[in-house]
């Protein structure tokens, strides 16, 4: 997950954190301390300013946000690892099982900026407590769920809670600490996100093997209890000058993402040219256009300042998460399913095999920030895209029966590239706009990143299913059966009788996916190198502010 920026001067919203880059590891220092110009009510609520020192409440506040920082990435990676066992035991259809991932991702991607507005208006601690409670309660409901339909609904609500935690957690720290204590707080927060990301797949794998899929969600529910109790000790703060809430924008954006995910699920089952798929895609496009129109019309009151896209370098950097995190989250979610289903490996082994990719994301961001300071952001981000391209190309060597070193060969450069990018790309995006627009830029950047991840999870499932089914049909399976079995295979459910028939098709699908990711990474490298050229920086310094 990425570093939160200081509150935006335009809206007062605190920039949300995005799913995969450790916050303080992604920047050399936390946001500057705002002036302590606010006043406190009789209840102790700070209504403006921030940057106070909360004394004995410091560690409970830090532990609350850090615990949530471990909980959020684990809610994503743990669910992906648990899905094969969960879908098999609940007897769910392919589409219903896919929505266990999509429902969470849609609400998680669409709502952080709206949650930031609510936090500014009604209190950041209040929104943090509500978010932690929703994540924990819905995780418990999933763990106790007798059907996939109920689990899907609970995961959608859980995504709302995750968005609330994402938007308010860092804001609570930024408004309650200052100086070195703030630097320590954000360092712990960064480590917590990185830890949740790195240990999520192997820990979830062990839990599924020892106690079944329900234990993964029970663990998240248990983790939420101390986090909530600690958060009750955090000071309250809000922005009394906050503008009116933008409700139409989030509604259109959420609906657009939901229709797009529905289209991808439909494409995997009925084909990309099916009338139902095309109708859903058209509805998604129309809603995204409506969202853009609403945001332009609202101007200063919009949650998404589209005027910042007038800067070519900002637009290029905002698109970079699609090339960086798209492949990362796809492998994080679907490679364990491949290893469990086609390769027949255990759940715990599948999680451990991802360490060559996840460990660099925990270890490299701080080094990347220092390397960028000695060379340039342009050089580091371009090198990151090139490393990701190399790893994606090496995915064409993937084999279900391959050894651990053979699997590590593509995953290690992939993880190194993502780790380098997470270390500097947030700051690069924010640095392309005037300082008064930094909060808005960070919000847009992170919203685009989480949206890219959401689209990637849904779109990759449809692509892998389509490619696997096409190859399996050519191998002799009837078309309908091939599509159904391919959908199961993408979720890690392959029975022994069909393993041989699906193995080659699923492997080839991953090879094709690697080529697609390599092409996107190459495009990202070129755009980054051109967008961050020195002449762009000079032009930017002379350009008028939006």
C-alpha positions in Angstrom: 0.0 0.0 0.0 1.1 3.5 -0.6 2.1 6.5 1.4 -0.7 8.8 2.5 -0.3 12.4 1.7 -1.1 15.3 3.8 -4.7 16.5 3.7 -5.5 18.2 0.4 -5.7 22.0 0.5 -8.5 21.7 -2.1 -10.9 19.4 -0.2 -9.4 18.6 3.1 -9.6 14.9 2.4 -6.7 12.8 3.4 -5.3 10.8 0.6 -6.2 7.1 0.8 -3.7 4.3 0.7 -3.6 1.9 -2.1 -3.4 -1.9 -2.0 0.1 -3.2 -2.3 2.8 -0.7 -1.5 4.1 -0.3 2.1 3.4 3.3 3.1 6.4 4.8 4.8 8.6 2.4 3.0 7.5 4.1 -0.2 8.7 7.5 0.8 11.8 8.8 2.7 9.6 10.7 5.2 6.0 11.0 6.4 3.9 14.0 5.5 4.8 17.3 7.1 3.2 18.3 10.4 0.3 20.6 9.8 0.0 23.7 12.0 -1.8 23.2 15.3 -4.4 25.8 14.5 -7.4 23.8 15.4 -9.6 24.0 18.5 -10.9 21.3 20.7 -14.5 20.8 21.8 -15.5 19.9 25.3 -15.3 16.2 24.3 -11.7 16.6 23.1 -12.5 16.5 19.4 -10.0 18.5 17.3 -12.0 20.4 14.7 -9.1 21.7 12.7 -5.4 21.8 12.2 -3.6 18.7 13.6 -0.2 17.5 14.3 -0.6 17.2 18.1 1.2 14.9 20.4 -1.2 12.5 22.0 1.0 11.3 24.9 0.0 8.0 26.4 -2.5 7.4 23.6 0.3 7.3 21.0 1.0 3.6 21.1 -2.7 2.4 21.1 -3.3 4.7 18.1 -0.2 3.4 16.2 -1.1 -0.2 17.1 -4.7 0.2 15.9 -3.7 1.6 12.5 -0.8 -0.9 12.1 -3.1 -3.8 13.0 -5.5 -2.7 10.4 -2.5 -2.3 8.0 -1.8 -6.1 8.4 -5.5 -7.0 8.2 -6.3 -5.3 4.9 -3.8 -7.0 2.6 -4.4 -10.3 4.3 -8.1 -9.9 3.6 -7.2 -9.9 -0.1 -4.4 -12.5 -0.4 -5.9 -14.8 2.3 -9.2 -14.9 0.5 -7.6 -15.7 -2.8 -5.7 -18.7 -1.3 -8.8 -19.9 0.6 -11.1 -19.7 -2.5 -10.4 -23.2 -4.0 -11.2 -25.0 -0.7 -14.1 -22.6 0.0 -15.7 -23.0 -3.4 -15.4 -26.8 -3.4 -16.9 -27.2 0.1 -19.8 -24.8 -0.5 -20.5 -26.3 -4.0 -20.6 -22.9 -5.6 -20.7 -22.1 -9.3 -17.8 -20.5 -11.1 -19.5 -17.0 -11.3 -20.6 -17.1 -7.6 -17.1 -18.0 -6.5 -15.5 -15.3 -8.6 -17.7 -12.7 -6.9 -16.2 -13.6 -3.5 -13.1 -11.7 -4.9 -14.9 -9.2 -7.1 -17.4 -8.0 -4.6 -14.7 -6.9 -2.1 -12.6 -5.4 -4.8 -15.3 -3.3 -6.4 -16.4 -1.5 -3.1 -12.8 -1.3 -1.9 -11.7 0.4 -5.1 -14.7 2.8 -5.5 -15.2 4.2 -2.0 -11.9 5.4 -0.4 -12.3 9.0 -1.5 -15.9 9.1 -0.5 -14.9 7.6 2.9 -12.3 10.3 3.2 -15.0 12.9 2.8 -17.1 11.2 5.5 -14.1 11.1 7.8 -13.4 14.8 7.4 -17.1 15.6 8.2 -18.0 13.2 10.9 -14.7 12.3 12.5 -11.7 10.3 11.4 -11.6 8.1 14.5 -15.3 7.4 14.1 -14.9 6.3 10.5 -11.8 4.2 11.5 -13.7 2.4 14.2 -16.6 1.8 11.9 -14.3 0.5 9.2 -12.5 -1.9 11.5 -15.8 -3.2 12.9 -17.2 -3.8 9.4 -14.1 -5.7 8.2 -14.1 -7.9 11.3 -17.8 -8.5 11.5 -18.2 -9.3 7.8 -15.1 -11.6 8.0 -16.8 -13.5 10.8 -20.0 -13.7 8.7 -18.1 -15.1 5.8 -16.4 -17.6 8.1 -19.9 -18.8 9.3 -21.6 -18.6 5.9 -23.5 -21.6 4.7 -23.5 -20.4 1.1 -21.4 -18.6 -1.3 -24.2 -16.0 -2.0 -24.1 -14.9 1.6 -20.3 -14.8 1.6 -20.4 -12.6 -1.6 -22.7 -10.1 0.0 -20.6 -10.0 3.2 -17.5 -9.4 1.2 -19.1 -6.5 -0.6 -19.8 -4.9 2.8 -16.3 -5.8 4.0 -14.9 -3.9 1.1 -16.8 -0.8 2.3 -15.2 -1.2 5.7 -11.7 -1.7 4.1 -12.2 1.6 2.2 -13.1 3.4 5.4 -10.0 2.0 7.2 -7.9 2.9 4.2 -9.1 6.5 4.0 -9.1 7.3 7.8 -6.2 5.3 9.3 -3.3 7.3 8.0 -5.3 10.5 8.6 -5.7 9.6 12.2 -1.9 9.3 12.5 -1.2 12.4 10.5 -3.5 14.5 12.7 -2.4 13.0 16.0 1.4 12.9 15.8 4.3 15.1 14.9 8.1 15.1 14.5 10.0 11.9 15.1 7.0 10.2 16.7 5.1 10.7 13.4 8.1 9.3 11.4 8.2 6.3 13.7 4.4 5.8 13.4 4.4 5.9 9.6 7.5 3.6 9.6 5.5 1.0 11.6 2.5 1.5 9.4 4.6 0.8 6.3 6.1 -2.3 7.8 2.6 -3.6 8.8 1.3 -3.3 5.2 4.4 -5.0 3.8 4.2 -7.7 6.4 0.6 -8.4 5.6 1.4 -8.6 2.0 4.4 -10.9 2.3 3.1 -13.4 4.9 -0.5 -13.4 3.6 -0.3 -16.2 1.0 1.9 -18.7 3.1 0.0 -18.1 6.3 -3.4 -18.5 4.6 -2.1 -21.7 3.0 -1.1 -23.2 6.3 -4.4 -22.2 7.9 -6.4 -23.8 5.1 -4.4 -27.1 5.3 -4.7 -27.2 9.1 -8.2 -26.0 9.8 -10.0 -25.3 6.5 -10.9 -22.1 4.6 -13.1 -20.7 7.4 -10.0 -20.2 9.6 -8.6 -17.6 7.3 -11.6 -15.4 7.7 -11.9 -16.2 11.4 -8.3 -14.9 11.8 -9.2 -11.5 10.3 -12.2 -11.3 12.6 -10.0 -12.0 15.6 -7.4 -9.4 14.4 -10.1 -6.8 14.2 -10.9 -7.0 18.0 -7.6 -5.6 19.4 -7.4 -3.1 16.5 -10.8 -1.7 17.4 -10.1 -1.6 21.1 -6.8 0.3 20.5 -8.5 2.7 18.1 -10.9 3.8 20.8 -7.9 5.5 22.4 -7.1 7.5 19.3 -8.0 11.2 19.4 -10.9 12.4 17.3 -10.4 15.0 14.5 -12.5 16.5 11.7 -12.4 19.2 9.1 -15.1 21.8 10.0 -14.5 23.6 6.6 -15.2 20.5 4.5 -17.3 21.0 1.4 -20.5 19.2 0.6 -20.2 15.5 0.0 -20.0 14.3 -3.6 -22.5 11.4 -3.6 -23.3 11.2 -7.4 -19.7 10.6 -8.4 -19.0 7.6 -6.1 -22.4 6.1 -7.0 -21.7 6.3 -10.8 -18.1 5.0 -10.2 -19.1 2.1 -8.1 -21.9 1.1 -10.5 -19.5 1.3 -13.4 -17.0 -1.0 -11.7 -19.7 -3.4 -10.7 -21.0 -3.6 -14.3 -17.5 -4.1 -15.6 -16.9 -6.9 -13.2 -20.2 -8.5 -14.2 -19.2 -8.2 -17.9 -15.9 -10.0 -17.2 -17.7 -12.8 -15.3 -20.3 -13.1 -18.1 -17.5 -13.2 -20.7 -15.8 -16.1 -19.0 -19.1 -18.1 -19.1 -20.7 -17.0 -22.3 -18.0 -15.4 -24.4 -16.8 -11.9 -25.1 -19.2 -11.4 -28.1 -22.3 -12.6 -26.3 -25.1 -10.0 -26.2 -25.2 -10.0 -22.4 -21.5 -9.4 -22.2 -21.6 -6.5 -24.7 -24.6 -4.9 -23.0 -22.8 -5.0 -19.6 -19.7 -3.5 -21.1 -21.7 -0.7 -22.7 -23.4 0.0 -19.4 -20.0 0.2 -17.6 -18.6 2.6 -20.2 -21.7 4.8 -20.0 -21.5 4.9 -16.2 -17.8 5.8 -16.3 -18.5 8.6 -18.8 -21.3 9.8 -16.5 -18.9 9.8 -13.6 -16.4 11.9 -15.5 -19.2 14.4 -16.5 -20.4 14.6 -12.9 -16.9 15.3 -11.6 -16.3 18.0 -14.2 -19.5 19.7 -13.4 -18.9 19.7 -9.6 -15.5 21.3 -10.0 -14.2 22.2 -6.5 -16.8 19.9 -4.8 -15.8 16.8 -6.8 -14.1 13.9 -5.1 -11.9 13.3 -8.2 -10.2 16.4 -9.6 -10.1 15.6 -13.3 -8.4 18.9 -14.1 -5.1 17.4 -13.0 -5.2 15.2 -16.1 -4.3 18.3 -18.1 -0.7 17.6 -17.1 0.7 14.9 -19.5 3.3 13.7 -16.9 0.7 13.3 -14.3 -1.6 11.4 -16.7 1.3 9.1 -17.6 2.2 8.4 -14.0 -1.4 7.8 -13.0 -1.6 5.1 -15.7 1.6 3.4 -14.4 -0.2 1.5 -11.6 -2.1 -0.4 -14.4 1.2 -1.7 -15.8 2.9 -2.3 -12.4 0.2 -3.6 -10.0 -2.0 -5.3 -12.7 0.4 -8.2 -13.2 1.4 -8.3 -9.5 -2.2 -8.7 -8.2 -3.0 -11.2 -11.0 -0.2 -13.4 -10.0 -0.9 -13.0 -6.3 -4.5 -14.1 -6.8 -4.3 -16.7 -9.6 -0.9 -18.3 -9.4 -1.7 -20.1 -6.2 -4.9 -21.4 -7.9 -2.7 -22.7 -10.8 -0.3 -24.3 -8.5 -3.0 -26.0 -6.5 -5.3 -27.0 -9.4 -3.1 -27.9 -12.3 0.2 -28.6 -10.5 -1.5 -30.5 -7.6 0.6 -28.7 -5.0 -0.6 -28.2 -1.4 -2.2 -25.0 -0.3 0.7 -24.1 2.0 3.3 -24.9 -0.6 1.5 -22.7 -3.2 1.6 -19.8 -0.7 5.3 -20.3 0.1 6.2 -20.4 -3.6 5.1 -16.8 -4.0 7.8 -15.5 -1.6 10.3 -14.7 -4.4 7.7 -12.2 -5.6 6.3 -10.9 -2.3 9.5 -10.6 -0.3 11.1 -7.9 -2.6 8.0 -5.8 -2.2 8.6 -5.7 1.5 12.4 -5.1 1.3 13.0 -2.9 -1.7 10.8 0.3 -1.4 13.1 2.0 1.1 16.2 1.2 -1.1 14.3 2.5 -4.1 13.7 5.8 -2.5 17.4 6.2 -1.7 18.4 5.0 -5.2 16.0 7.6 -6.8 17.6 10.3 -4.6 21.0 9.4 -6.0 20.0 8.9 -9.6 16.5 10.0 -10.7 12.9 9.0 -10.3 12.8 8.6 -14.0 15.6 6.1 -14.1 14.2 4.0 -11.2 10.7 3.8 -12.5 11.8 3.0 -16.0 14.1 0.2 -14.6 11.2 -1.1 -12.5 9.0 -1.4 -15.7 11.9 -3.2 -17.5 12.3 -5.7 -14.6 8.6 -6.4 -14.6 8.7 -6.9 -18.4 11.6 -9.4 -18.0 9.6 -11.3 -15.3 6.5 -11.3 -17.4 8.4 -12.6 -20.4 9.9 -15.4 -18.2 6.3 -16.4 -17.3 6.4 -18.2 -20.7 8.7 -20.8 -19.0 6.0 -21.6 -16.3 5.2 -25.3 -16.0 3.0 -26.9 -13.4 5.6 -29.6 -12.7 8.5 -27.1 -12.6 11.0 -26.9 -9.7 11.1 -24.1 -7.1 14.1 -22.4 -8.8 12.2 -22.6 -12.2 9.2 -20.8 -10.6 11.4 -18.3 -8.9 13.1 -17.3 -12.2 10.1 -15.1 -13.4 8.8 -14.2 -9.9 12.0 -12.7 -8.6 12.5 -10.0 -11.3 8.8 -9.4 -11.2 8.9 -8.8 -7.5 12.0 -6.6 -7.7 10.4 -4.4 -10.3 7.2 -4.0 -8.3 9.2 -3.3 -5.1 11.2 -0.5 -6.9 8.1 1.0 -8.3 6.3 1.0 -5.0 9.2 2.9 -3.5 8.9 6.0 -5.7 5.9 6.2 -8.0 3.5 7.7 -5.4 5.9 10.6 -4.7 6.5 11.0 -8.5 2.8 11.3 -9.1 2.3 13.8 -6.3 5.5 15.7 -7.4 4.1 16.5 -10.8 1.5 18.9 -9.4 1.6 22.1 -7.3 1.9 21.4 -3.5 -1.7 22.6 -2.9 -3.0 19.8 -5.2 -0.9 17.1 -3.6 -3.7 15.6 -1.6 -6.0 15.5 -4.6 -3.2 14.0 -6.8 -2.5 11.2 -4.2 -6.2 10.5 -4.0 -6.6 10.1 -7.8 -3.4 8.1 -8.0 -4.3 5.6 -5.4 -7.9 5.4 -6.6 -6.6 4.5 -10.1 -4.3 1.9 -8.6 -7.0 0.1 -6.6 -9.3 0.4 -9.6 -6.6 -1.2 -11.7 -6.3 -4.0 -9.3 -10.0 -4.6 -9.2 -10.3 -4.6 -13.0 -7.2 -6.9 -13.2 -8.7 -9.5 -10.8 -12.0 -9.7 -12.7 -10.5 -9.3 -16.2 -7.7 -11.8 -15.7 -10.2 -14.5 -14.6 -12.2 -14.0 -17.8 -9.1 -14.0 -20.0 -7.6 -17.1 -18.3 -10.9 -18.9 -18.5 -11.5 -18.1 -22.1 -8.0 -19.1 -23.2 -8.0 -22.3 -21.1 -11.4 -23.3 -22.4 -10.4 -22.7 -26.1 -7.3 -24.9 -25.7 -9.3 -27.6 -23.9 -12.0 -27.6 -26.5 -9.4 -28.2 -29.2 -8.1 -31.1 -27.0 -11.4 -32.9 -27.3 -13.6 -31.6 -24.5 -17.2 -30.4 -25.4 -17.4 -26.6 -25.5 -19.8 -26.2 -22.6 -17.9 -28.6 -20.4 -14.6 -27.0 -21.3 -15.8 -23.6 -20.2 -17.2 -24.9 -17.0 -14.0 -26.8 -16.1 -11.8 -23.9 -17.2 -13.7 -21.6 -14.8 -13.1 -24.1 -12.0 -9.4 -24.4 -12.9 -8.9 -20.7 -12.7 -10.2 -20.9 -9.1 -7.9 -23.8 -8.3 -10.6 -26.6 -8.5 -9.3 -29.3 -10.8 -10.2 -33.0 -10.2 -7.8 -35.7 -11.0 -9.9 -37.0 -14.0 -9.6 -33.6 -15.9 -6.2 -32.4 -14.7 -4.3 -33.7 -17.7 -6.9 -32.2 -20.1 -6.8 -28.7 -18.4 -3.1 -28.5 -17.5 -1.8 -27.7 -20.9 -4.6 -25.2 -21.7 -4.2 -23.4 -18.3 -0.4 -23.3 -18.7 -0.7 -21.8 -22.2 -3.2 -19.2 -20.9 -0.6 -18.1 -18.3 2.1 -17.9 -21.1 -0.2 -15.6 -23.1 -1.0 -13.6 -20.0 2.8 -13.1 -19.5 3.2 -11.8 -23.1 0.3 -9.3 -22.5 1.8 -8.1 -19.2 5.2 -7.8 -20.9 3.8 -5.6 -23.6 2.0 -3.4 -21.0 5.2 -3.1 -19.0 7.2 -2.1 -22.1 4.7 0.5 -22.9 4.9 1.7 -19.3 8.7 2.0 -19.5 8.5 4.1 -22.7 5.8 6.4 -21.3 7.6 6.8 -18.0 10.9 7.6 -19.7 9.3 10.2 -22.0 6.9 11.7 -19.4 9.6 12.3 -16.8 12.2 13.8 -19.2 13.9 16.9 -17.9 12.2 19.1 -20.4 8.9 18.1 -18.9 10.1 19.2 -15.5 11.1 22.6 -16.9 7.7 23.0 -18.7 5.9 22.0 -15.6 7.6 24.7 -13.6 6.4 27.3 -16.0 2.9 25.8 -16.5 -0.1 27.6 -14.9 -1.7 25.8 -12.0 -5.0 24.0 -12.7 
